[in-house]
Amino acid sequence: MRNNPFVTLLLLCCVEIMLYVYCGYINFVPFGDWEFSLAFLCFFIPVISVIINFCPMDSSYRKAFRYLTVFMVIVSIIIFIGFSYLLALGKAYQH
């Protein structure tokens, strides 16, 4: 796991899914709002990976994980913008 950032990414995805399902199970109020849940789903893993990036680790693993973190942040911003646009378009089309 130390030399493979994709295993860390897979574990973060599992934690995110479990947290999202649990918050929906206990009827946590902000998850009823589409905008908040979309932001949570898009930015949970990149924020945690940025926090992990500041932890001390091996230099070779740090370099690979830093590149993966930058890639995830860029992709999550693009996904968030795209989904926000589609949700706004859907709301406008309903009226």
Secondary structure, 3 states (H helix, E strand, C coil): CCCCHHHHHHHHHHHHHHHHHHHHHCCCHHHHCHHHHHHHHHHHHHHHHHHHHCCCCCHHHHHHHHHHHHHHHHHHHHHHHHHHHHHHHHHHHHC
